[in-house]
Amino acid sequence: MLTITDILRYGKPMLLPEVGESGQLKLKNTKVLVIGAGGLGCPVLQYLATSGVGTIGIIDFDKVELHNLHRQVLYSEESVGFSKAECAKTTLQRLNPNVNYPVFNEKLTIDNAEKILSGFDVIVDGCDNFTTRYLVNDTCVKLDKPLVYGSILKFEGQMAVFNHKGSKNLRDIFPLAPNPENVPNCSLNGVLGTFPGIIGTMMAQETLKLIMDLPVLENELVLFSTLNWQFTKLKF
């Protein structure tokens, strides 16, 4: 049940008829795993935490580097050289100490994916490589877990919800992962610091809606370009 502190803290969203006490209680009772605590993962983690999701898992094996700081807003210069997952947890605990933050300071692999993902209700994929992306998708399909997906490149982002109440998954739109050598990435192409914040916040919004049983993307891929503010939804 909700406490007095919950009601005082989340009173504004609870004023929305679509949320109310029942929606906030759903958030409190849900366990979400965020894969990747980088450019996309940071805003997702921040807004899920401040929105009152009860348990938020963080998995990332990287350490904070100076060049991360322009876009990965959970870290500071004092974080450089330390575990992203642990530093993210420390910051999130300051934002909302009433949330449980299990940390997995390890790489997601075929050997541990099923064990880790099975402990959560909703999976959010903010990773930066196709190997992990397809591993996450396939594990979610096997475990019947809904997956909120997002990715960015230069000025264009993508977002979708996969495997939710019988909806399609990543392989239904992209059956095979591309050769990693043929795929550009942010490290080589660069990214403005604000852009992962935009897409990550959209992913967090869709995650909250999914938890509260509000309408979410269904067999649709959102393409969003901030260079010309073009927003496209593709059915698949």
N, C-alpha and C positions, 0 to 999 in steps of 0.2 A: 504494500500500500504506500501511498505518498505521505511523506512527513510534512510538518509545518514548514520546515526549511525548503522542501521541494516546492511547495505551493508558493512560498514567497519568492523563490529563485526563478521559477518557470511560469510565473503568473501571466506574463505577456503572451507567450505562445498559447497558453491554455485558454486565453480569451477567444482564440479562433474556434469557431464552431466545429471545424474539421479536426481539431486537436482535442481540446477539452481535457478533463482529468483522465479519461480512458486512454487517449493518445499518449499523454505524458507517462502514464503507467506502463504502456507498451515499450516506450523508449527505455524506461528504467529497468525493465525485465529482459531486455534484449542484449545478446552478446555479439559484437561486431569485431571482425578481424580486418585490420588494414595492412595490406601487403605493400611495403615500401614506405619509408618515412622521409621521402625526398620532396621534390617540388609539388607533386600532386598530393602525396600523403600528408604533408604538414597541414594544409588548410582543411583536409578531410578530418584529420585527427582533432584539430582545434575546434571545429564547429560541432563535431559529434560530442566532444567532451563538454563544451559549454551548453549544449542542448540537453544534456542529461541522459545520454545513453549509458546504461548501467555498467557494462563491461566492454572495454575497448582494448583488443589485443593489438600489439605492435610487433611486426616482424621486419627486421632489416639487419644485415650483417656488416654494413658499411660504417666507416667512421666519418665524422664531420670534417670537411675541408673548407679552407677559406673561400674558395670559389663557389661554395654552396650558399653562402650567406645572403646573396642578393635575392634569392627566391625561396629559401627554406627557412620560413619565419619562426620556427620553434627554437632556433639556435642562435648563439652569439659567438663572438670571438673566443670567449672562455670555453666554448664547446669543442673547438678545433682539436682533433686528435682523439676524441672520445667517441664512444658508441652512439650512433644516431638513435637507436631504439631507447637506450637508457636516458639520453639527454632529452628526447621527446617526452618520455614519461615524467621526468623531473619538472619540465615546463608545464605539462598538462596537469600535474598534481597541484601546481600553484593556481592554475585557472579553475580547476574544479576538483577538490580533494575528495568529493563524495562518489567518485567513479573508481572502479577497479581497472587497473592497467597491467594485465599480464604481458610480459616482454619476452620475445624470442630473438635473442641476439645471435642469429644463425641464418644461413642461406636456406631458402626453401628448395627442397630437392624431391625427386621421385621417392626417396626413402622416408621422408618425414612429412610430406604434404598431407597425406590422408589423416595421419595422427593429429596434426596441428589443426587443420581445418574442421575436423569433426567436432571440436569443442565449441564451435561458434554457430550462430543462427544465420548471419549475413556476412558475406565476404566482399571486401572492397579492394579492387586491384589498382594500385598506383605504381606498379613496377615499371621498369624502363627497358625491358628486353623481351623478345618474343618467346624465348625458351620458357621463362617463368610464366609469361602470359598464357601460353597454351597448357602448361602444367596446371595452373590455377583453374583454368576453364574446365579441363578434363576431370580434375578432382571434384570440382563443384557438381558436375554432371553425375559423377559416380555417387556422390554423397547426397545428391538432391538439395544443394545449397544455392540460394539466389546469389547472383554475382553482379555487383555494380562495377562497370569497366570504364576506364578513361585513359586517354593517351594524348600527347601533344607533340608537335613538330613545327618548329619555326613559329608561324602565327596561326596555325590551324590545330584545333583540338577535336577529339572524338569522344563520345560518351554513349553508353548503352547499358541496358539491364538485361542480363542473360539468365536463363534457367529459372525464371520466376513463375511459379504456378503453371508449369507446362510450356512456357515460352521457349523460343529457340536459344541456341548458344553460339559462342564465337565461331565454331566450325561450320555453322550453317551459313555464315556470311563469308568467312575466310577459311575454307576447309583445311588448308595446309599452311604451316608457318613459313615465311619467306627465309631465304638464306641470310643469316645474320650479316654476312659480308656485303650484301646488297642493300641493307637497310641503314639509312642515315640516322644519327641520334643527336641529342641535344649537346653532348660533349663536343661534337665536331661542328655542329651547325649553329649552336647558340640559342638562347631564349631570353626574352625580356622577363624580368623578375615578376611582373604583375600577371603574366599569362597563366602559369600553372595555378596561381591563386584563383583566377577566374574559373578555370575548368574544375579545379579541385573543390571549389565551393559549390559548383553545379552538381558534382558527384555527391557531396555531403547532403545537399538538398534532396536528391533522388533517394539517397539511403534513408533519410528521415521519413520521407513519404512512404517508402516501401515498408518500413517497420510499422507505420501507423495505418497501413492498409488503404492509403490514398492512391489515386491513379498514378502509375509510373509508365515509363517507356515500355512498350510491348512490341517486340520484333521490329524495332526501329533503331537506326543508328543516327545520332546527331552529329552533324559536321558544323563546326563553328569557327569562322575566320574572324579574328579581331583586326586584321589589316584593313578590311573593307566592311566589317560588321555584317557579314553574310551568314545567315543561319539556315541550315538545310536539314530536313529529316528524311532519311531513306528507309523505306519499308524493305524487309527481307524475310 
